[in-house]
């Protein structure tokens, strides 16, 4: 008689699901920080206008995206929207100061 040792069934391979990301929120954060830095510089501050406007748009879309998709981070979108709004306010102050 032979010694039969039953084989263990193979373990299932765990499937890796990457966590959901919020690319629009990250883009808003980057544009908001860069636009905020450029908005303090008087002449180069003209570069800040499109950056902060796009940052506000992407921040709003990023927050909306985070509300629709569970598990998506809302923090970068909120921070980007805040930085962009502050940068836009500084740009408007510079415009009013230059016009007056």
C-alpha positions in Angstrom: 0.0 0.0 0.0 1.3 3.5 -0.8 1.2 6.4 1.5 -1.2 8.9 -0.2 -0.9 12.5 1.1 -3.7 14.7 -0.1 -2.7 17.9 -1.7 -3.8 21.2 -0.2 -5.8 23.3 -2.7 -3.8 26.3 -3.9 -4.5 29.5 -2.0 -6.3 32.1 -4.1 -4.1 34.9 -5.3 -5.1 38.2 -3.6 -6.3 40.8 -6.1 -4.9 44.3 -5.6 -7.3 47.0 -6.2 -5.6 50.4 -6.1 -7.4 53.0 -4.0 -9.5 55.5 -6.0 -7.7 58.8 -6.7 -8.9 62.3 -7.4 -6.8 63.6 -10.2 -8.8 66.8 -10.5 -8.3 67.6 -6.9 -4.6 67.0 -7.2 -4.4 69.2 -10.3 -6.4 71.9 -8.4 -4.0 71.7 -5.5 -0.9 72.1 -7.7 -2.4 74.9 -9.8 -3.7 76.7 -6.6 -0.3 76.6 -4.9 1.6 77.7 -8.0 -1.0 80.4 -8.8 -0.9 81.6 -5.2 2.9 82.0 -5.3 2.8 83.8 -8.6 0.0 86.1 -7.5 2.2 87.8 -5.0 4.7 88.9 -7.7 3.5 92.2 -9.3 4.5 91.8 -13.0 4.8 88.0 -13.2 1.4 87.8 -11.5 -0.3 87.9 -14.9 0.7 84.2 -15.2 -1.3 83.5 -12.0 -4.7 84.5 -13.6 -5.2 81.4 -15.8 -3.6 79.1 -13.1 -6.0 80.2 -10.3 -9.1 80.2 -12.6 -8.3 76.7 -13.7 -7.6 75.8 -10.1 -11.0 77.0 -9.0 -12.7 75.0 -11.8 -10.7 71.8 -11.2 -11.3 72.2 -7.4 -15.1 72.4 -7.9 -15.0 69.4 -10.2 -12.8 67.5 -7.8 -15.1 68.0 -4.9 -18.0 66.9 -7.1 -16.0 63.8 -8.2 -15.2 63.0 -4.6 -18.9 63.2 -3.6 -19.9 60.9 -6.4 -17.2 58.2 -5.9 -17.0 56.7 -2.4 -13.5 56.4 -1.0 -12.1 59.3 -3.1 -10.2 61.9 -1.2 -11.8 65.3 -1.0 -9.0 67.0 0.9 -6.7 68.0 -2.0 -9.7 69.4 -4.0 -10.8 71.5 -1.0 -7.2 72.7 -0.4 -6.7 73.5 -4.1 -10.0 75.4 -4.3 -9.0 77.4 -1.2 -5.5 78.2 -2.5 -6.9 79.1 -5.9 -9.6 81.4 -4.4 -7.1 83.2 -2.3 -4.7 83.6 -5.3 -7.6 84.9 -7.4 -8.5 87.4 -4.7 -4.9 88.6 -4.6 -4.8 89.0 -8.4 -8.0 91.1 -8.2 -6.4 93.3 -5.5 -3.4 93.8 -7.7 -5.7 94.7 -10.7 -7.6 97.2 -8.6 -4.4 98.7 -7.2 -3.0 99.1 -10.7 -6.1 100.6 -12.2 -6.5 103.1 -9.3 
